[in-house]
Amino acid sequence: MYLRLLSLEIKSFFRNPQFGTNLAMKILAAFGIVYFALVFLAMPFLLFKVSTEEFGMEPLRLFSRFFIYYWALDLVIRYFVQQMPTQNIKPFLTQNITKTKLVNYTVLKTFLSPFNWLNLLFLIPFAGLLIFDAGLSPVRVLMFVIGIIFVFYFNNFLNILLNGKDAVLWVVAAAIIFLGALDYYGIIHLTQFSEKFFYSFYETPGVFLIPVFLTAAAAFFAHKNIKNNFYLDKGLELKKAEGKTENIEFLNRFGVTGTFINNDVRLLKRSKAARSALLMSIAFLFYGLLLFNGAYKSDFMQLFAAIFVTGGFMMMFGQRVPAWDSSYYPLMMTQNVPYKQYLKAKWSIIVLGIFISLILSVFYLYFGVEIWLTVLGAGLYNLGVNSYVTLLAGAYNKQAIDLNSSAKSFGGGTNNFNIKILLLMIPQLLLPMAVYALIKSFAGQLPAVAALGILGIIGFFLRDRIFAFIVKVYKNEKYSTLTAFKKV
């Protein structure tokens, strides 16, 4: 039965109307996986070198000391990136197939996730080096490796339990950041606790079974959670709520464009998926704290951070135009909707998000005037150039969105931060980097930042001409977009 379900999923992939696009995404994703596989294979050798030359410690102790941070990072990345590994379950719920088999298939597929097996590419060579180079006990090394593997599987099932529970994730993330800050300033010694606990997998027989039991418990509750949602009238039914009408009066003076802006404001207030995108864009505002604190002195890394600081909302919301309207897009296209006003409304919301980010990012003056000028230049560039690039890229992103869910749904994870959205971000990052590098090589850093700001200002005043081209692209993609949204 499991092989039959897998074959149906393969057929669904090849028969999908976006087969060409999906295949290209799979190929690019495969290149990414190969790259990270090579990185994971090289990391044990690098760890051995760094531990002896830089820290003067045993490699196993160094790994154990900082593993708690890697564990937390793995959990957060899984939450935002790893999709729930299921196909569309609705057709199967009316068939003579037990729910237990469908749930088991769902759980078994999680073991094929790259988040699980990529770590083996690090752990197996690391274990070999510990045995043959460091001369450690093979049995004890095996206990250590088993314990670490099950830590990752624990994350795998914990990710399923946290699916859609944004509040819990933010509390956990805030707690980890708070504890990390306390450790950084020497108030507590989190790394020492990490070293004692994870090193005990090797040192103390039986301790490695703790993550095994925790994984078994998490798997049980994850299995139960999935099974409880395998009902047409429960897990897949849209939640009903009392309808409310809202209207921002002053926007009505802007005509059709104002009406569309009103709709987007309601979307951000009511939709779980849109609110999740808004929360992530707020998190991007603090991304510069990681790169402006002296850890990275590269001008290019600072520009990279500045683009994200001011463009978080642009990337999270703008990339998914018109997918935000996928549930009623076919109906909207029968109403003779003026495309230019529709896209201008989306662009206006994006510009407002960038403008608010620019105002809020004034606290980066703490790191110096040059840093803030970089943020300002990147913000103006996002305002007058990247906002159009984002809107243009949205025409080719035909992945529908379930507005009623902030979760990576059991119907295929349509709300995920998927590889397609990641690839559409590339021109938004490479174009300003190229301009910055060119001007900086001739005139220096500040003129390069100023050039980005000037390009943004010029682009803002050329919006009518640029919109004419964007509207043309959207009209050319109209029918393929309609087809993709109807297939969901």
Secondary structure, 3 states (H helix, E strand, C coil): CHHHHHHHHHHHHHHCCCHHHHHHHHHHHHHHHHHHHHHHHHHHHHHHHHHHHHHCCCHHHHHHHHHHHHHHHHHHHHHHHCCCCCCCCHHHHHCCCCHHHHHHHHHHHHCCCHHHHHHHHHHHHHHHHHHHCCCCCHHHHHHHHHHHHHHHHHHHHHHHHHCCCHHHHHHHHHHHHHHHHHHHCCCCCHHHHHHHHHHHHHHCCCCCHHHHHHHHHHHHHHHHHHHHCCCCCCCCCCCCCCCCCCCCHHHHHHHHHHHHHHHHHHHHHHCHHHHHHHHHHHHHCCCHHHHCCCCCCCHHHHHHHHHHHHHHHHHHHHCCCCHHHCCCHHHHHCCCCCHHHHHHHHHHHHHHHHHHHHHHHHHHHHHCHHHHHHHHHHHHHHHHHHHHHHHHHHCCCCCCCCCCCCCCCCCCCCCCCCHHHHHHCHHHHHHHHHHHHHHHHHHCHHHHHHHHHHHHHHHHHCHHHHHHHHHHHHHHCHHHHHHHHHCC
